[in-house]
Amino acid sequence: MNCRNGCGACCIAPSISSAIPGMPQGKPAGVRCIQLDEANRCKLFGKPERPEVCVRLRPQISMCGANRDEALRILIALEVASAPP
């Protein structure tokens, strides 16, 4: 599966604990990544400064669903389920 152009759900819903250029403390869940452009595309895609967690994240139907709204719902649910108590 390829990324859905203009989705950006994986750059909004999950928390990212590692530093991101422009977000040195990482990114809280539900906060739009500063590196996500107006068209919901990653400005760091393919660049060496892209965080390793983002590089490793691969789109798959179980997390991306059938559309952007479904992807957001799935990723939010995964974030909630994996959050520390």
Sequence and secondary structure as in RCSB ss.txt:
>XXXX:A:sequence
MNCRNGCGACCIAPSISSAIPGMPQGKPAGVRCIQLDEANRCKLFGKPERPEVCVRLRPQISMCGANRDEALRIL
IALEVASAPP
>XXXX:A:secstr
    TT  GGGTSS B S BTTBTT B TTS  TTB TTS BTTTTSTTS HHHHH    HHHH SSHHHHHHHH
HHHHHHHS  
